[in-house]
Amino acid sequence: MLVLEYKAVVKKPQAVAMDEAIRTAKFVRNKVLRYWMDNRGIGKKQLYQYNTQLRAEYSFVKELNSHACQVSVENVERAIKRFFDNCKNQKPGKKGYPRFKKHSRSVEYKTSGWKLHPSKRRIQFLDKKGIGELKLH
């Protein structure tokens, strides 16, 4: 795996758009977690279907790349699985019941929603949040 680390040069409107994308990913994660808490016994298929329902219901969620929304659902799914594994293995102490995120600092774009320039000095975010192209140093 090739890992590249850069520092991005961000303009004020881009920073605002990035904050909005982070807040949207946090919103999706917390809504999906609340849906799981209110509907015990549902599986991951229903969590992803609820994500699709959120995208249809809220326009600001639809603006975020679909894979970034799916990552938020995967994070909830992972937290739920870890909780049940801890209970099943009788881990002593607290079991790590899934909690709502208050101070999220990132949004994860996996395979789509971004495009790296051939020179590897610029990255462009393709969703409708308005981040646009960032210079990398």
N, C-alpha and C positions, 0 to 999 in steps of 0.2 A: 504494500500500500504506500502510495506517495502522499506525504503530508507537507503542505506549504503553509508557512505562517507569515502573515503580512499585517501591517498596520494600515487601516483604512483612513483615507482623508474624507471626512464627512462634512457636508454643508448643513446649515441649520434646518432647512426643509426636509432634507434626507434624514436627519436625526429624529425629527418629529415623526416622519413616516416609519422609521425603524421602531420607535417607541410604540406607535399604534399597532404595528405587526406583533410586537412582543405582548402587548395587552390583549390582542385578539387571541393569540395562542393560549395565553393564561385563561381567558374567558372560556374557550372551548374545553380546556382541561377541567376547569372547575365545574362547568355545566355537565359534562359527561360524568364526573365523579358524583355530583348530586343526583343525577339520573340513576346511577348504580345504587346509591344509598337508598333512594326512594323505591326502587324496584329490585329487591333482593332476588337472587337466583337467575338473573339474566346473564347471558353469555356475551362473548366478545362481538358476535355478529350484531347483536342488538345495540352495542355501544357504537359500532361503526354506522349503523343505520341512524342512530340518534345524531351522530356527527353530520350525516347527510341532511337530516331534518333541520339542524341548526344552520347549515349553509343556505337552505331554502328560506328559512324564517328571518335571518338577520343578514342584511346586505353587507355590513362590514366584515362578517365572517366569510362571505362569498368572495370578497376582494383578496383574502389571503390564499396563497397557493394551497391546493387540495392536499398535497403531500405534507405540508407543514401542519395542517389540521389533523391529518392522520397520525402524525408523530405525537401530537398532544394526546390523542386517544391511546396510542401505544404506551405512553408514559403512565396513564391511568391503569391500563391493563397490567402493566408490569408491577405497579404498586399493589394492586389487588392480589396478583399471583404471589408476590413476596409475603403479603400478610397471611394468606392462607397456607403457604408453605411453612411459615414460622409457627402457625397454630398447629399444623399437622405434625411438625417435628418437635413440638412441645418446647420451643425455645424459652428459656427462663426469662422472666422480666416482661417488659412491654413487647408486644408483637408487631408494632409498626402499622397500626391501622392507617389507611390512606387519608391524607390530610389535604385541605385546600391550599393552593399556592397563593401567597400574598406578594412576595417580592421576587418575581421571575425576572431574569436578566437576559434571556435568550429565546430565540425561535430557531428551529432546526429545519432547514431545507435539505431534503435528501437528494433525490435524483433529478428533480425538476424544479422550476421556479427561479433558476439562476443560470448564468452562462459566463464562463471565464473567457476573457479575451485571449487570442492566440499568444500575445506577448506576455501573458500572465501578470500584467500590471494593472488590469482593470477587471472588475466583476460587475455584471449587470443583473439586477433582480427583475424578473419578468412578470411578477404578479401585479395586481392593480392597487397595491398600497402606495405606490408612488416613490419608492426608494430610488429607483433608477440605477445609474452607473456610478460606481465608486472607484476612485483611484487607490491603488495599493502601493505601499512603500515597504 
